Amino acid sequence: MPDMNDGMVKRVRSELSDVLRPWQDRYPALEIHAQATIGGAGRHLVDASYDAALVVVGRRTRRAAVGAHIGPVTQALLHHAVAPVAVVPHD
């Protein structure tokens, strides 16, 4: 089982690096701390907010006039994060 976990960790780190690379290239002065974790994203991001100057999360743009426009992760951050939270809509 450890070999399978090691392979999964390497793959996830590689995929995360691929996703972040264009942003790191575009904003080289920005300090980025990439971390892959197991478990609920809301709890991990709230924990990370203790050491952050700003927590940035995205949310899908919803066209409906009624209903929730943020998900449970953003909701958790807005209620429990220590650092300021920026919610950025995207398609």
CNS distance restraints for C-alpha pairs under 8 A (distance, minus, plus):
assign (resid   1 and name CA) (resid   5 and name CA) 6.41 0.50 0.50
assign (resid   2 and name CA) (resid   6 and name CA) 6.06 0.50 0.50
assign (resid   3 and name CA) (resid   7 and name CA) 6.22 0.50 0.50
assign (resid   4 and name CA) (resid   8 and name CA) 6.20 0.50 0.50
assign (resid   5 and name CA) (resid   9 and name CA) 6.09 0.50 0.50
assign (resid   6 and name CA) (resid  10 and name CA) 6.26 0.50 0.50
assign (resid   7 and name CA) (resid  11 and name CA) 6.18 0.50 0.50
assign (resid   8 and name CA) (resid  12 and name CA) 6.10 0.50 0.50
assign (resid   9 and name CA) (resid  13 and name CA) 6.10 0.50 0.50
assign (resid  10 and name CA) (resid  14 and name CA) 6.09 0.50 0.50
assign (resid  11 and name CA) (resid  15 and name CA) 6.13 0.50 0.50
assign (resid  12 and name CA) (resid  16 and name CA) 6.04 0.50 0.50
assign (resid  12 and name CA) (resid  36 and name CA) 7.30 0.50 0.50
assign (resid  13 and name CA) (resid  17 and name CA) 6.06 0.50 0.50
assign (resid  13 and name CA) (resid  36 and name CA) 7.06 0.50 0.50
assign (resid  14 and name CA) (resid  18 and name CA) 6.22 0.50 0.50
assign (resid  15 and name CA) (resid  19 and name CA) 6.29 0.50 0.50
assign (resid  16 and name CA) (resid  20 and name CA) 6.23 0.50 0.50
assign (resid  16 and name CA) (resid  34 and name CA) 7.60 0.50 0.50
assign (resid  16 and name CA) (resid  36 and name CA) 7.84 0.50 0.50
assign (resid  17 and name CA) (resid  21 and name CA) 5.88 0.50 0.50
assign (resid  17 and name CA) (resid  34 and name CA) 7.98 0.50 0.50
assign (resid  18 and name CA) (resid  22 and name CA) 7.80 0.50 0.50
assign (resid  20 and name CA) (resid  24 and name CA) 6.19 0.50 0.50
assign (resid  21 and name CA) (resid  25 and name CA) 6.08 0.50 0.50
assign (resid  22 and name CA) (resid  26 and name CA) 6.07 0.50 0.50
assign (resid  23 and name CA) (resid  27 and name CA) 5.98 0.50 0.50
assign (resid  24 and name CA) (resid  28 and name CA) 5.32 0.50 0.50
assign (resid  24 and name CA) (resid  30 and name CA) 7.27 0.50 0.50
assign (resid  24 and name CA) (resid  32 and name CA) 7.72 0.50 0.50
assign (resid  37 and name CA) (resid  44 and name CA) 7.73 0.50 0.50
assign (resid  39 and name CA) (resid  44 and name CA) 7.64 0.50 0.50
assign (resid  40 and name CA) (resid  44 and name CA) 6.54 0.50 0.50
assign (resid  41 and name CA) (resid  45 and name CA) 6.01 0.50 0.50
assign (resid  41 and name CA) (resid  73 and name CA) 6.40 0.50 0.50
assign (resid  42 and name CA) (resid  46 and name CA) 6.09 0.50 0.50
assign (resid  42 and name CA) (resid  72 and name CA) 7.39 0.50 0.50
assign (resid  42 and name CA) (resid  73 and name CA) 4.48 0.50 0.50
assign (resid  42 and name CA) (resid  74 and name CA) 7.24 0.50 0.50
assign (resid  42 and name CA) (resid  76 and name CA) 5.71 0.50 0.50
assign (resid  42 and name CA) (resid  77 and name CA) 6.46 0.50 0.50
assign (resid  43 and name CA) (resid  47 and name CA) 6.18 0.50 0.50
assign (resid  43 and name CA) (resid  76 and name CA) 7.63 0.50 0.50
assign (resid  44 and name CA) (resid  48 and name CA) 6.13 0.50 0.50
assign (resid  45 and name CA) (resid  49 and name CA) 6.10 0.50 0.50
assign (resid  45 and name CA) (resid  55 and name CA) 7.87 0.50 0.50
assign (resid  45 and name CA) (resid  77 and name CA) 7.09 0.50 0.50
assign (resid  45 and name CA) (resid  81 and name CA) 7.76 0.50 0.50
assign (resid  46 and name CA) (resid  50 and name CA) 7.25 0.50 0.50
assign (resid  46 and name CA) (resid  76 and name CA) 7.49 0.50 0.50
assign (resid  46 and name CA) (resid  77 and name CA) 5.83 0.50 0.50
assign (resid  46 and name CA) (resid  80 and name CA) 6.31 0.50 0.50
assign (resid  46 and name CA) (resid  81 and name CA) 4.85 0.50 0.50
assign (resid  46 and name CA) (resid  82 and name CA) 7.31 0.50 0.50
assign (resid  47 and name CA) (resid  81 and name CA) 7.65 0.50 0.50
assign (resid  48 and name CA) (resid  52 and name CA) 6.46 0.50 0.50
assign (resid  49 and name CA) (resid  53 and name CA) 7.60 0.50 0.50
assign (resid  49 and name CA) (resid  54 and name CA) 7.34 0.50 0.50
assign (resid  49 and name CA) (resid  55 and name CA) 6.41 0.50 0.50
assign (resid  49 and name CA) (resid  81 and name CA) 5.58 0.50 0.50
assign (resid  49 and name CA) (resid  82 and name CA) 5.49 0.50 0.50
assign (resid  49 and name CA) (resid  83 and name CA) 5.22 0.50 0.50
assign (resid  50 and name CA) (resid  81 and name CA) 7.43 0.50 0.50
assign (resid  50 and name CA) (resid  82 and name CA) 5.58 0.50 0.50
assign (resid  50 and name CA) (resid  83 and name CA) 6.54 0.50 0.50
assign (resid  51 and name CA) (resid  83 and name CA) 7.93 0.50 0.50
assign (resid  52 and name CA) (resid  83 and name CA) 6.05 0.50 0.50
assign (resid  53 and name CA) (resid  83 and name CA) 5.84 0.50 0.50
assign (resid  53 and name CA) (resid  84 and name CA) 7.14 0.50 0.50
assign (resid  54 and name CA) (resid  83 and name CA) 5.51 0.50 0.50
assign (resid  54 and name CA) (resid  84 and name CA) 5.18 0.50 0.50
assign (resid  54 and name CA) (resid  85 and name CA) 5.93 0.50 0.50
assign (resid  54 and name CA) (resid  86 and name CA) 7.26 0.50 0.50
assign (resid  55 and name CA) (resid  83 and name CA) 6.58 0.50 0.50
assign (resid  55 and name CA) (resid  84 and name CA) 6.30 0.50 0.50
assign (resid  55 and name CA) (resid  85 and name CA) 4.79 0.50 0.50
assign (resid  55 and name CA) (resid  86 and name CA) 6.21 0.50 0.50
assign (resid  56 and name CA) (resid  85 and name CA) 5.82 0.50 0.50
assign (resid  56 and name CA) (resid  86 and name CA) 4.74 0.50 0.50
assign (resid  56 and name CA) (resid  87 and name CA) 6.06 0.50 0.50
assign (resid  56 and name CA) (resid  88 and name CA) 7.25 0.50 0.50
assign (resid  57 and name CA) (resid  74 and name CA) 6.96 0.50 0.50
assign (resid  57 and name CA) (resid  85 and name CA) 7.48 0.50 0.50
assign (resid  57 and name CA) (resid  86 and name CA) 6.31 0.50 0.50
assign (resid  57 and name CA) (resid  87 and name CA) 5.10 0.50 0.50
assign (resid  57 and name CA) (resid  88 and name CA) 6.18 0.50 0.50
assign (resid  58 and name CA) (resid  87 and name CA) 5.57 0.50 0.50
assign (resid  58 and name CA) (resid  88 and name CA) 4.65 0.50 0.50
assign (resid  58 and name CA) (resid  89 and name CA) 5.61 0.50 0.50
assign (resid  58 and name CA) (resid  90 and name CA) 6.64 0.50 0.50
assign (resid  59 and name CA) (resid  69 and name CA) 7.99 0.50 0.50
assign (resid  59 and name CA) (resid  70 and name CA) 6.38 0.50 0.50
assign (resid  59 and name CA) (resid  71 and name CA) 7.54 0.50 0.50
assign (resid  59 and name CA) (resid  74 and name CA) 7.93 0.50 0.50
assign (resid  59 and name CA) (resid  87 and name CA) 6.75 0.50 0.50
assign (resid  59 and name CA) (resid  88 and name CA) 6.11 0.50 0.50
assign (resid  59 and name CA) (resid  89 and name CA) 4.79 0.50 0.50
assign (resid  59 and name CA) (resid  90 and name CA) 6.07 0.50 0.50
assign (resid  60 and name CA) (resid  70 and name CA) 7.98 0.50 0.50
assign (resid  60 and name CA) (resid  89 and name CA) 5.56 0.50 0.50
assign (resid  60 and name CA) (resid  90 and name CA) 5.05 0.50 0.50
assign (resid  60 and name CA) (resid  91 and name CA) 5.38 0.50 0.50
assign (resid  61 and name CA) (resid  69 and name CA) 7.69 0.50 0.50
assign (resid  61 and name CA) (resid  89 and name CA) 5.49 0.50 0.50
assign (resid  61 and name CA) (resid  90 and name CA) 5.54 0.50 0.50
assign (resid  61 and name CA) (resid  91 and name CA) 5.54 0.50 0.50
assign (resid  62 and name CA) (resid  69 and name CA) 6.38 0.50 0.50
assign (resid  70 and name CA) (resid  74 and name CA) 6.13 0.50 0.50
assign (resid  70 and name CA) (resid  75 and name CA) 6.62 0.50 0.50
assign (resid  71 and name CA) (resid  75 and name CA) 6.14 0.50 0.50
assign (resid  72 and name CA) (resid  76 and name CA) 6.05 0.50 0.50
assign (resid  73 and name CA) (resid  77 and name CA) 6.32 0.50 0.50
assign (resid  74 and name CA) (resid  78 and name CA) 6.10 0.50 0.50
assign (resid  74 and name CA) (resid  87 and name CA) 7.57 0.50 0.50
assign (resid  75 and name CA) (resid  79 and name CA) 6.34 0.50 0.50
assign (resid  76 and name CA) (resid  80 and name CA) 5.89 0.50 0.50
assign (resid  76 and name CA) (resid  81 and name CA) 7.59 0.50 0.50
assign (resid  77 and name CA) (resid  81 and name CA) 4.87 0.50 0.50
assign (resid  77 and name CA) (resid  85 and name CA) 7.07 0.50 0.50
assign (resid  78 and name CA) (resid  85 and name CA) 6.60 0.50 0.50
assign (resid  81 and name CA) (resid  85 and name CA) 7.37 0.50 0.50
